[in-house]
């Protein structure tokens, strides 16, 4: 299996990818938004922008669609519901750079995008990101604000600042409404986070349910997930689990709501290595190419399996 994975990685040039990414991190909201805002003009045949709202502090919250904007099969890539988990936004940037760089000479990407769209929300909480805060400008946690089991509590639950009611945060409402607009089209929903400020190298792919230790996905439900999940040979630093098993129960999460509402496999990536960006070379070689880009591409391959 490892040999097959390495052969696949070689075939898509995964281990020789310096050119697409550039020498600098994009660290500010304006830089990240500027990159994504430039894409529709530079790739008018492949990238489309849908503005969802303007945040309290005046930032645009927009979805960038790679592929056909009216596709009936969709994948959601979401980064930075928590504004202090900042380098995860760089993954959103670099996943996009890789796909756009590879697309012209990649038969599998051309086939993938022929009937499937990738919707990207690069910073789900720009007000918090700008301040280095987990919370929105109102002081609430977007990833506790979705309308499934909102503010449910059991022993050990951590629901800090879930908001006064479900969908009290405009950022949560805007994404909620966008997903409902495309009801019946979702194939896979990915939500990227960093696990905690001083975390070690372990990475997690976390499945529902987040809100409770008392419920697990059934065997039939897990059958919908297996085709997306890498094995240990493909992703040795990743473990598949649930949020309560690894951390603590938490309710009102985007992943739980997405799975319950759309029954499309929804996953939360909780990535290790802490909140502080390493050098650019360490990030590119380890965080991106060795660990996260292969797993992200594995998710995309699962869409077609």
PLY file of the C-alpha trace (Angstrom):
ply
format ascii 1.0
element vertex 305
property float x
property float y
property float z
element edge 304
property int vertex1
property int vertex2
end_header
0.00 0.00 0.00
2.80 2.44 0.87
4.45 1.70 -2.48
1.20 2.48 -4.30
0.83 5.73 -2.38
4.40 6.76 -3.24
3.81 5.87 -6.88
0.65 8.00 -6.89
2.47 10.88 -5.17
5.25 10.71 -7.75
2.73 10.65 -10.59
1.23 13.98 -9.47
4.66 15.49 -8.77
3.87 15.88 -5.07
7.49 15.74 -3.94
8.81 18.34 -6.39
6.58 21.30 -5.71
8.62 24.38 -4.85
7.36 26.62 -7.65
3.62 26.85 -6.86
4.00 28.03 -3.29
6.43 30.93 -3.31
8.92 32.07 -0.66
6.60 33.91 1.75
3.78 33.19 4.16
0.58 35.20 3.80
0.00 36.26 7.40
-2.59 39.05 7.33
-6.27 38.89 6.42
-5.66 41.44 3.68
-2.89 39.32 2.15
-4.92 36.10 2.19
-8.06 37.79 0.90
-5.97 39.60 -1.70
-4.63 36.31 -3.02
-8.07 34.75 -3.31
-9.66 37.92 -4.71
-7.08 37.87 -7.52
-7.99 34.35 -8.66
-11.22 34.92 -10.65
-9.43 37.31 -13.01
-6.34 35.10 -13.31
-8.31 31.84 -13.68
-11.64 32.99 -15.06
-12.40 29.54 -16.46
-11.95 27.81 -13.11
-12.47 30.21 -10.16
-15.62 32.11 -9.15
-16.30 34.31 -6.11
-19.54 34.41 -4.14
-19.73 37.13 -1.50
-21.64 35.94 1.56
-21.58 38.99 3.85
-19.52 41.80 5.32
-18.36 41.14 8.88
-18.76 43.45 11.87
-15.29 44.87 11.27
-15.79 45.28 7.52
-14.16 42.20 6.00
-15.76 40.35 3.12
-16.72 36.76 3.86
-16.65 35.02 0.50
-16.69 31.54 -0.99
-14.26 30.86 -3.82
-15.45 28.05 -6.08
-12.93 26.04 -8.07
-14.77 24.32 -10.90
-18.24 24.96 -12.28
-20.13 27.36 -10.06
-23.38 25.50 -10.82
-21.97 21.99 -10.27
-24.36 19.57 -8.59
-21.56 17.82 -6.68
-19.67 19.93 -4.14
-16.87 19.70 -1.57
-16.44 22.36 1.11
-12.97 23.36 2.37
-13.20 25.61 5.42
-10.30 27.14 7.36
-10.07 29.33 10.45
-13.37 29.37 12.26
-11.03 30.07 15.18
-9.07 33.21 14.40
-6.07 32.40 16.61
-5.32 29.11 14.79
-3.65 31.12 12.12
-1.26 29.01 10.08
-4.07 26.70 9.03
-5.14 29.48 6.63
-1.79 29.03 4.88
-2.80 25.44 4.14
-5.98 26.72 2.49
-3.85 29.04 0.36
-1.35 26.34 -0.57
-3.91 23.64 -1.32
-5.45 26.14 -3.74
-2.09 27.05 -5.27
-1.31 23.38 -5.79
-4.62 22.65 -7.50
-4.42 25.65 -9.82
-0.77 24.97 -10.66
-1.40 21.28 -11.38
-4.74 21.51 -13.15
-3.55 22.30 -16.72
-1.40 19.14 -16.91
-3.36 16.84 -14.61
-5.89 14.46 -16.21
-7.25 13.38 -12.81
-7.90 16.99 -11.72
-9.54 17.83 -15.04
-11.79 14.81 -14.63
-12.47 15.71 -10.97
-13.51 19.28 -11.80
-15.57 18.18 -14.81
-18.58 17.57 -12.57
-17.50 18.57 -9.02
-16.87 21.97 -7.45
-14.57 22.78 -4.54
-15.97 25.61 -2.42
-13.27 27.30 -0.34
-13.82 29.58 2.64
-10.21 30.55 3.41
-10.85 32.47 6.65
-14.16 31.64 8.30
-13.62 34.27 11.03
-11.69 37.23 9.58
-12.49 39.58 12.47
-11.00 37.12 14.94
-8.08 36.36 12.64
-7.16 40.04 12.38
-6.96 40.26 16.20
-5.44 36.83 16.79
-8.59 35.86 18.70
-10.53 32.61 18.71
-13.78 34.56 18.79
-15.84 36.83 16.54
-16.02 40.59 16.96
-19.02 39.91 19.22
-16.82 37.69 21.39
-18.41 34.33 20.48
-17.19 31.02 19.08
-18.48 30.33 15.55
-17.74 26.62 15.93
-20.19 26.37 18.85
-22.90 28.43 17.10
-24.46 26.01 14.60
-28.06 24.82 15.04
-27.58 21.18 15.95
-27.45 20.38 19.68
-26.56 24.04 20.29
-25.24 24.47 23.85
-25.98 20.85 24.76
-23.98 19.98 27.88
-22.89 16.71 29.44
-20.07 15.92 31.86
-16.83 17.45 30.57
-18.42 19.60 27.83
-16.48 22.73 26.84
-18.78 25.29 25.19
-17.04 28.58 25.88
-18.98 31.52 24.40
-21.42 29.65 22.13
-23.41 32.87 21.57
-26.82 33.85 22.97
-28.57 31.48 20.56
-27.79 29.26 17.59
-26.76 31.28 14.52
-26.34 34.46 16.55
-23.09 35.03 14.64
-23.43 36.39 11.11
-20.47 34.31 9.93
-22.22 31.10 11.03
-25.52 32.18 9.48
-23.90 33.07 6.15
-22.19 29.69 5.82
-25.31 27.86 7.06
-27.44 29.58 4.41
-24.91 28.91 1.64
-24.84 25.21 2.46
-28.64 25.06 2.54
-28.73 26.73 -0.87
-26.79 23.74 -2.18
-28.75 21.10 -0.28
-28.45 17.72 -1.98
-25.12 18.60 -3.62
-22.62 18.07 -0.81
-20.25 15.12 -1.16
-17.68 16.01 1.52
-17.24 18.77 4.12
-13.78 19.57 5.56
-13.16 21.93 8.49
-9.51 22.67 9.37
-8.29 23.62 12.86
-5.12 23.58 14.95
-5.43 21.38 18.02
-3.95 23.62 20.77
-1.13 26.18 21.16
1.66 23.82 22.27
0.49 20.58 20.63
2.89 17.88 19.51
3.19 16.40 16.01
0.05 14.24 16.09
-2.64 15.16 13.55
-6.28 14.10 13.84
-9.16 13.49 11.46
-12.17 13.80 13.77
-15.60 12.46 12.88
-19.02 13.09 14.41
-20.10 13.18 17.05
-18.45 16.12 18.84
-21.33 16.88 21.20
-21.37 13.63 23.19
-19.43 10.62 24.38
-22.67 8.65 24.39
-23.17 8.19 20.66
-21.03 6.81 17.83
-21.48 6.53 14.09
-23.09 3.26 13.13
-21.37 0.74 10.86
-23.62 1.84 8.01
-22.74 5.49 8.61
-19.03 4.67 8.77
-19.36 3.02 5.37
-19.90 6.50 3.94
-16.61 7.70 5.45
-14.15 4.91 4.70
-13.49 5.85 1.08
-12.17 9.25 2.21
-9.96 8.13 5.08
-6.23 7.47 4.62
-4.68 4.48 6.32
-1.56 4.63 8.49
0.75 3.80 5.59
-0.61 6.76 3.65
-0.74 9.18 6.59
1.46 7.98 9.48
1.04 11.15 11.57
-2.78 11.13 11.36
-5.25 9.33 13.62
-8.98 8.98 12.98
-11.13 9.51 16.08
-13.82 11.76 17.57
-13.44 15.09 19.40
-14.67 13.78 22.79
-12.22 10.87 22.68
-9.24 13.13 21.95
-10.22 16.39 23.67
-13.68 16.95 25.19
-17.33 17.05 24.12
-18.41 20.30 22.47
-21.74 21.12 20.85
-23.07 23.36 18.13
-20.12 22.48 15.87
-20.08 22.95 12.13
-19.08 19.34 11.52
-21.90 17.85 13.61
-24.49 20.16 12.02
-23.22 19.43 8.49
-23.35 15.67 8.97
-26.75 15.73 10.66
-28.30 18.11 8.11
-26.81 16.88 4.82
-25.64 13.33 5.60
-22.50 14.08 3.62
-19.31 12.93 5.37
-18.06 15.85 7.47
-14.70 15.91 9.21
-12.73 18.20 11.49
-8.96 18.23 11.04
-7.18 19.09 14.28
-3.56 19.56 13.27
-0.53 19.33 15.51
2.69 21.37 15.81
1.15 24.23 17.78
0.04 27.69 16.73
3.46 29.19 15.90
4.58 29.02 12.28
7.96 27.36 11.74
10.41 28.47 9.09
9.04 28.49 5.56
11.20 25.51 4.57
10.04 23.38 7.53
6.41 24.29 6.85
6.70 23.45 3.14
8.55 20.18 3.52
6.89 18.77 6.66
3.59 20.47 7.44
2.49 20.81 3.82
4.12 18.27 1.50
4.83 15.43 3.92
1.68 15.60 6.03
-1.30 17.69 4.94
-1.26 17.94 1.16
-1.23 14.16 0.62
-4.15 13.73 3.02
-6.13 16.57 1.42
-5.61 14.99 -2.01
-6.65 11.65 -0.56
-9.93 13.28 0.48
-10.43 14.54 -3.08
-9.64 11.12 -4.56
-12.30 9.63 -2.30
-14.92 11.82 -3.97
-14.45 9.83 -7.17
-14.07 6.35 -5.66
0 1
1 2
2 3
3 4
4 5
5 6
6 7
7 8
8 9
9 10
10 11
11 12
12 13
13 14
14 15
15 16
16 17
17 18
18 19
19 20
20 21
21 22
22 23
23 24
24 25
25 26
26 27
27 28
28 29
29 30
30 31
31 32
32 33
33 34
34 35
35 36
36 37
37 38
38 39
39 40
40 41
41 42
42 43
43 44
44 45
45 46
46 47
47 48
48 49
49 50
50 51
51 52
52 53
53 54
54 55
55 56
56 57
57 58
58 59
59 60
60 61
61 62
62 63
63 64
64 65
65 66
66 67
67 68
68 69
69 70
70 71
71 72
72 73
73 74
74 75
75 76
76 77
77 78
78 79
79 80
80 81
81 82
82 83
83 84
84 85
85 86
86 87
87 88
88 89
89 90
90 91
91 92
92 93
93 94
94 95
95 96
96 97
97 98
98 99
99 100
100 101
101 102
102 103
103 104
104 105
105 106
106 107
107 108
108 109
109 110
110 111
111 112
112 113
113 114
114 115
115 116
116 117
117 118
118 119
119 120
120 121
121 122
122 123
123 124
124 125
125 126
126 127
127 128
128 129
129 130
130 131
131 132
132 133
133 134
134 135
135 136
136 137
137 138
138 139
139 140
140 141
141 142
142 143
143 144
144 145
145 146
146 147
147 148
148 149
149 150
150 151
151 152
152 153
153 154
154 155
155 156
156 157
157 158
158 159
159 160
160 161
161 162
162 163
163 164
164 165
165 166
166 167
167 168
168 169
169 170
170 171
171 172
172 173
173 174
174 175
175 176
176 177
177 178
178 179
179 180
180 181
181 182
182 183
183 184
184 185
185 186
186 187
187 188
188 189
189 190
190 191
191 192
192 193
193 194
194 195
195 196
196 197
197 198
198 199
199 200
200 201
201 202
202 203
203 204
204 205
205 206
206 207
207 208
208 209
209 210
210 211
211 212
212 213
213 214
214 215
215 216
216 217
217 218
218 219
219 220
220 221
221 222
222 223
223 224
224 225
225 226
226 227
227 228
228 229
229 230
230 231
231 232
232 233
233 234
234 235
235 236
236 237
237 238
238 239
239 240
240 241
241 242
242 243
243 244
244 245
245 246
246 247
247 248
248 249
249 250
250 251
251 252
252 253
253 254
254 255
255 256
256 257
257 258
258 259
259 260
260 261
261 262
262 263
263 264
264 265
265 266
266 267
267 268
268 269
269 270
270 271
271 272
272 273
273 274
274 275
275 276
276 277
277 278
278 279
279 280
280 281
281 282
282 283
283 284
284 285
285 286
286 287
287 288
288 289
289 290
290 291
291 292
292 293
293 294
294 295
295 296
296 297
297 298
298 299
299 300
300 301
301 302
302 303
303 304
